[in-house]
Amino acid sequence: MLKMIFFCHRRPDIEHAEYARRVLEDHVPLALRHHPTMRHYVVNIVDRIEMAGSAEIDSVAELSFDSMQDYRERLYDSPEGQRLIGEDVARFMGSADAYACDEQVHLGDDAAAAGPGCFKLLLALTRHSGLSHEAFVEHWRTRHAPLAVERHTGLLKYVTNSVDSRLSPGGEDFDGIAELHFASEEAFVEELYRSDTGLALIEADTRDFLGAIQGWIVSEHVMK
Protein backbone atom coordinates (compact mmCIF):
# COMPACT_ATOMS: atom_id res chain seq x y z
CA MET A 1 0.00 0.00 0.00
CA LEU A 2 1.17 3.53 -0.81
CA LYS A 3 1.29 6.04 2.03
CA MET A 4 1.47 9.73 1.17
CA ILE A 5 2.72 12.11 3.87
CA PHE A 6 2.28 15.87 3.48
CA PHE A 7 4.09 18.50 5.57
CA CYS A 8 1.71 21.44 5.44
CA HIS A 9 2.06 25.19 6.03
CA ARG A 10 -0.81 27.59 6.60
CA ARG A 11 -1.48 30.71 4.62
CA PRO A 12 0.43 33.61 6.21
CA ASP A 13 -2.74 35.64 6.72
CA ILE A 14 -4.41 33.15 9.08
CA GLU A 15 -3.47 31.96 12.58
CA HIS A 16 -2.55 28.39 13.39
CA ALA A 17 -5.75 27.79 15.41
CA GLU A 18 -7.93 28.98 12.52
CA TYR A 19 -5.92 26.85 10.11
CA ALA A 20 -6.55 23.79 12.29
CA ARG A 21 -10.27 24.55 12.45
CA ARG A 22 -10.56 24.89 8.68
CA VAL A 23 -8.67 21.65 8.12
CA LEU A 24 -10.70 19.57 10.57
CA GLU A 25 -14.13 21.10 10.14
CA ASP A 26 -14.18 22.16 6.47
CA HIS A 27 -11.53 20.23 4.54
CA VAL A 28 -11.78 16.76 6.06
CA PRO A 29 -15.47 16.25 5.18
CA LEU A 30 -14.74 17.29 1.59
CA ALA A 31 -11.73 15.00 1.35
CA LEU A 32 -13.72 12.04 2.67
CA ARG A 33 -16.48 12.77 0.17
CA HIS A 34 -14.40 13.34 -2.95
CA HIS A 35 -11.32 11.06 -2.56
CA PRO A 36 -12.92 7.67 -3.29
CA THR A 37 -9.67 5.67 -3.52
CA MET A 38 -8.28 6.90 -0.19
CA ARG A 39 -8.06 3.95 2.24
CA HIS A 40 -6.79 5.65 5.40
CA TYR A 41 -6.66 9.30 6.41
CA VAL A 42 -4.94 10.82 9.44
CA VAL A 43 -4.52 14.52 10.20
CA ASN A 44 -1.82 15.53 12.68
CA ILE A 45 -2.17 19.09 13.95
CA VAL A 46 1.19 20.38 15.16
CA ASP A 47 1.06 21.48 18.81
CA ARG A 48 4.70 22.45 19.17
CA ILE A 49 8.22 21.92 17.89
CA GLU A 50 9.97 19.31 20.02
CA MET A 51 13.51 19.52 18.61
CA ALA A 52 15.46 22.73 18.07
CA GLY A 53 16.00 23.59 14.42
CA SER A 54 12.85 21.84 13.21
CA ALA A 55 10.83 23.46 10.44
CA GLU A 56 7.78 25.56 11.25
CA ILE A 57 4.86 23.46 10.01
CA ASP A 58 1.17 23.47 10.90
CA SER A 59 0.03 19.93 10.17
CA VAL A 60 1.13 16.59 8.77
CA ALA A 61 -1.41 14.61 6.73
CA GLU A 62 -1.18 10.85 6.15
CA LEU A 63 -3.19 9.44 3.21
CA SER A 64 -3.01 5.78 2.15
CA PHE A 65 -3.94 4.29 -1.23
CA ASP A 66 -3.78 0.85 -2.81
CA SER A 67 -1.43 2.13 -5.52
CA MET A 68 0.27 5.20 -6.95
CA GLN A 69 -2.22 5.06 -9.82
CA ASP A 70 -5.08 5.50 -7.35
CA TYR A 71 -3.36 8.64 -6.06
CA ARG A 72 -2.26 10.10 -9.37
CA GLU A 73 -5.12 9.07 -11.65
CA ARG A 74 -8.14 8.31 -9.45
CA LEU A 75 -7.78 10.74 -6.56
CA TYR A 76 -11.04 12.62 -7.24
CA ASP A 77 -14.54 11.31 -7.77
CA SER A 78 -15.27 13.89 -10.49
CA PRO A 79 -14.04 17.17 -12.01
CA GLU A 80 -16.50 18.94 -9.72
CA GLY A 81 -14.99 17.21 -6.70
CA GLN A 82 -11.53 18.25 -7.82
CA ARG A 83 -12.70 21.86 -8.17
CA LEU A 84 -14.28 21.91 -4.72
CA ILE A 85 -11.18 20.42 -3.07
CA GLY A 86 -8.90 22.89 -4.86
CA GLU A 87 -10.97 25.90 -3.86
CA ASP A 88 -11.14 24.73 -0.26
CA VAL A 89 -7.39 24.11 0.02
CA ALA A 90 -6.71 27.64 -1.25
CA ARG A 91 -8.65 29.02 1.74
CA PHE A 92 -6.15 27.77 4.33
CA MET A 93 -3.06 26.18 2.76
CA GLY A 94 0.08 28.12 1.95
CA SER A 95 2.16 25.17 0.75
CA ALA A 96 2.64 21.44 1.25
CA ASP A 97 5.58 19.10 0.68
CA ALA A 98 4.60 15.58 -0.40
CA TYR A 99 6.46 12.32 0.24
CA ALA A 100 5.59 8.85 -1.09
CA CYS A 101 6.37 6.37 1.66
CA ASP A 102 6.42 2.71 2.59
CA GLU A 103 4.98 2.08 6.06
CA GLN A 104 6.07 -0.56 8.55
CA VAL A 105 4.46 -0.95 11.99
CA HIS A 106 6.93 -2.31 14.56
CA LEU A 107 4.79 -2.04 17.67
CA GLY A 108 1.10 -1.57 18.50
CA ASP A 109 -1.92 -0.77 16.40
CA ASP A 110 -4.49 2.01 16.00
CA ALA A 111 -6.48 0.79 19.00
CA ALA A 112 -3.43 0.83 21.28
CA ALA A 113 -2.63 4.43 20.34
CA ALA A 114 -6.17 5.83 20.42
CA GLY A 115 -6.85 6.08 24.16
CA PRO A 116 -7.66 9.32 26.00
CA GLY A 117 -4.62 11.53 26.42
CA CYS A 118 -2.43 9.59 23.99
CA PHE A 119 0.65 11.53 22.96
CA LYS A 120 2.30 11.46 19.53
CA LEU A 121 5.77 12.46 18.39
CA LEU A 122 6.58 12.81 14.67
CA LEU A 123 10.21 12.70 13.55
CA ALA A 124 11.65 13.50 10.12
CA LEU A 125 15.00 11.81 9.57
CA THR A 126 17.92 12.36 7.22
CA ARG A 127 20.60 9.72 6.79
CA HIS A 128 24.23 9.90 7.83
CA SER A 129 26.35 11.33 5.00
CA GLY A 130 28.26 8.06 4.64
CA LEU A 131 25.17 5.93 4.01
CA SER A 132 22.97 5.29 1.01
CA HIS A 133 19.22 5.62 1.44
CA GLU A 134 18.89 1.83 1.23
CA ALA A 135 21.49 1.29 3.95
CA PHE A 136 19.76 3.88 6.14
CA VAL A 137 16.41 2.10 5.83
CA GLU A 138 17.99 -1.30 6.50
CA HIS A 139 19.69 -0.06 9.68
CA TRP A 140 16.62 1.85 10.85
CA ARG A 141 14.23 -1.06 10.47
CA THR A 142 16.39 -4.04 11.40
CA ARG A 143 18.63 -2.57 14.12
CA HIS A 144 17.25 0.70 15.46
CA ALA A 145 13.52 -0.08 15.53
CA PRO A 146 13.90 -3.25 17.65
CA LEU A 147 16.22 -1.35 19.99
CA ALA A 148 13.71 1.50 20.30
CA VAL A 149 10.85 -0.89 21.02
CA GLU A 150 12.94 -2.60 23.69
CA ARG A 151 14.30 0.52 25.37
CA HIS A 152 11.47 3.09 25.16
CA THR A 153 9.41 2.05 28.16
CA GLY A 154 6.27 4.10 27.55
CA LEU A 155 6.03 3.42 23.81
CA LEU A 156 2.60 2.18 22.68
CA LYS A 157 3.06 2.27 18.92
CA TYR A 158 6.09 2.72 16.67
CA VAL A 159 5.87 3.21 12.89
CA THR A 160 8.64 3.71 10.35
CA ASN A 161 7.81 5.36 7.02
CA SER A 162 10.68 5.05 4.58
CA VAL A 163 10.56 7.78 1.95
CA ASP A 164 10.54 6.33 -1.56
CA SER A 165 10.37 9.73 -3.27
CA ARG A 166 9.67 13.41 -2.69
CA LEU A 167 6.87 14.40 -5.06
CA SER A 168 6.86 18.18 -4.55
CA PRO A 169 9.55 20.52 -5.90
CA GLY A 170 10.08 22.08 -2.49
CA GLY A 171 10.68 20.42 0.83
CA GLU A 172 13.64 18.69 2.37
CA ASP A 173 15.03 15.35 1.22
CA PHE A 174 13.99 13.24 4.18
CA ASP A 175 14.89 9.55 4.22
CA GLY A 176 12.30 8.53 6.78
CA ILE A 177 9.42 9.73 8.94
CA ALA A 178 8.84 8.06 12.31
CA GLU A 179 5.68 8.01 14.42
CA LEU A 180 6.00 7.35 18.17
CA HIS A 181 2.89 7.06 20.36
CA PHE A 182 2.88 7.21 24.16
CA ALA A 183 0.09 6.78 26.70
CA SER A 184 0.51 10.39 27.85
CA GLU A 185 2.94 13.30 27.86
CA GLU A 186 4.06 12.15 31.30
CA ALA A 187 4.92 8.72 29.87
CA PHE A 188 6.93 10.40 27.12
CA VAL A 189 8.85 12.61 29.54
CA GLU A 190 9.36 10.13 32.37
CA GLU A 191 9.44 6.73 30.66
CA LEU A 192 11.19 7.37 27.36
CA TYR A 193 14.11 5.19 28.45
CA ARG A 194 14.27 2.22 30.81
CA SER A 195 17.68 3.27 32.12
CA ASP A 196 20.79 5.31 31.50
CA THR A 197 22.11 2.25 29.71
CA GLY A 198 19.14 2.34 27.35
CA LEU A 199 19.72 6.02 26.66
CA ALA A 200 23.39 5.38 25.88
CA LEU A 201 22.55 2.49 23.56
CA ILE A 202 19.96 4.52 21.63
CA GLU A 203 22.27 7.51 21.29
CA ALA A 204 25.17 5.36 20.11
CA ASP A 205 22.98 3.63 17.54
CA THR A 206 21.54 6.86 16.13
CA ARG A 207 25.06 8.12 15.49
CA ASP A 208 25.60 5.14 13.19
CA PHE A 209 22.83 6.00 10.73
CA LEU A 210 21.27 9.41 11.44
CA GLY A 211 22.57 12.67 10.04
CA ALA A 212 19.81 15.08 11.10
CA ILE A 213 16.49 14.85 12.89
CA GLN A 214 13.49 17.15 13.23
CA GLY A 215 10.62 16.58 15.63
CA TRP A 216 7.12 17.83 16.43
CA ILE A 217 4.49 17.04 19.06
CA VAL A 218 1.14 16.59 17.31
CA SER A 219 -2.52 15.96 18.03
CA GLU A 220 -3.59 12.97 15.92
CA HIS A 221 -7.03 12.84 14.31
CA VAL A 222 -7.83 9.51 12.65
CA MET A 223 -10.43 10.32 9.99
CA LYS A 224 -10.62 7.03 8.09
N, C-alpha and C positions, 0 to 999 in steps of 0.2 A: 504493500500500500504506500502511496505517495503522501508525505506530510509536508505541507507548505507552512512556513513560519514567516510572519511579517513583523518587522520592527517599525512601529508607527509613531509619527510625530504630528501633533495637532497644528492647526492653523495658528499663526502668531497672534491673531486678533481675538482668540477665545482662551479662557482659562482652562486649566487641566480638569477641574471638577465639571465644567460644562461640557468639555470634550468627552469625558467618561459618560455623562448622562446621555449625550447624543448617540454614542456608540451603543450603549446597552439598551436604551429605550427606543431609539429610532432605527438605527442601522441593523441591529441583530434580527428583528422581525422581518425586515426586507430580505436580508441574506438568507434566512431560513426559507422564505417563500420562493425566492428566485434562483437559488443555487441547487438545482435538483440532484446533481451528482455528488454533492458534499456529504461525506459519511460521518465525520466528526467535526465539531466546532467548539473551540475554547477561546475565550477572550480573557487575557490577563491585563488588568489595569495596574499600571505601575504606581506603587505607594511611595517608594523612595529608592534612591541609589544606595546600594549596600557596599560597593567597593569604589574607592577613590579612583578617579579617572574614567569612570564609566560614562557612556554617552547619555545625553538627556533625551529620554524617550517617554512616550505617554502610555503606550500599550503594546502588547505582543499578542498577535492573533495566531492560532494554530488551526489549520484547516486540512482535513484528510480526504483523499480521493482514492478510488481504485487504481487510477492510472494517470499519467501526465496528459493523455488525450482527454480524459474527463475534465481536467483543469483547463487545458488550453482551448479545447474545441467544444466542450459541452458544459461550460461553467454556468451559463444563463439559460433560463427556461424559454426565453423569447427576446426579440429585439426590444420590446417594451420593458421587460425586466432588466435588461442591460442598461437601458436609459435611466430607469428609476434608481438603480444602484449607483450609477455614475453621478447623477445629480445629488443623491444623498451624501456620498463620500465627499463631494466638493464642499459640503456645508461644514465639515469638521476636520478633514484630513489635510495636513500640509504636505506630507510625503510619507512613503513607506518603502522599506527595503525588503525584498523577497528572497527567501532561501528554500530550495527544494531539498528535503531531508529524508533520511532513512531512520526510523524510530526503533529503539530497542528498550524494552522495559526490563530492568534488572531486579526490581523489588517492588512489591505492592501492586495495587490496581486502583481503579477510579473510586471504588467503594472505600478503600482504606484511607484515601486522601481527601474524602469529602465530608468529614465530620465537622461539627461546630468548632470554629476557632482555628482550623487547619491553616498552616503557614507555608508559603511557597517561595522558594528562591530560584531565580532564573540566572544562569551563567552562560555567557558567550565566550568561547574559547578559541585561541589561536595557537597553532602548533609551535614547538621549539624550532628555531631556525635550521637546525641540523636534521630535521625529520621531513619525510614526505608526508602528504596528507594520509596516504594509506597506512604508513607506519604509525602515525598519530592515532588513527582510529583503532588500529589493532591494539596498541598499548592501552588506550583509554578503556576499551571494552573488555579486554581479557586480563589486564593487570590492575588498572586503577579502579574500575567499577566494583569488582569483588572486594577490594581493599576498603573502598568507601562504605559499602554495605556492611562490612564486618566492623568497621571502626566508628561509624557515625551512629551513636547510640539512639538518638531520637528520630532517626530517619524512618518514614512510613512508606515512601515511594521514591524510586530513583529511575530516571529516564535519560538515556543518551540519544541525541539526535545528531547523527553525522551529516554534515552538509555535503550534498552531492554537487550542487551548483548554486551560485548567486544569480538570480534572474533579473535583478534590477541593475541599472547602470551605476547607481550610487551604492552606498553602504560599504561596510568593511568586509574583508575576506575572512570570515569566520570558518573554522574547521569543524566546530561542533557547538551544540547548544544543549546544556544540561538543565534538567528540572529536578529539584529536590524538595520533597514535601515533608513537613514536620507536624506533629500533633498540635503545636502551639509555638508562639514566639519564645516562650520560656524554654521549651524543649530545644529549640534552635540555639538559644544563647547558652543554656546550661548543660546540654547533653550532646553537643555536636561531636565531641570525642569521648571515648571511654577512659582515656588516660593520656598522660603526657607522652607515653610511648606511642599511642595511636596518632597523636598530633605529629610527632616526629616522623613516623612512617609515611603519613599522608604528604607532609611537606617534602620529604625526600623524593617520593614518587612523582609528585607534580613537577619537580625540577627536571625530571628525565624526559618529559614530553610536552609540557606547557611552556609557551612563550609569553602569552599575555592572557589576562582574564578580566572580564567585566561582569558586574553582578547587580541585580535589582530584586527588591522585595515586591511581590505582586499580590493582588487579590484575584484569585482564579474564579471564572464564571464558566461552568460547563454548559453549553447551549444545546449541544446535540451529541 
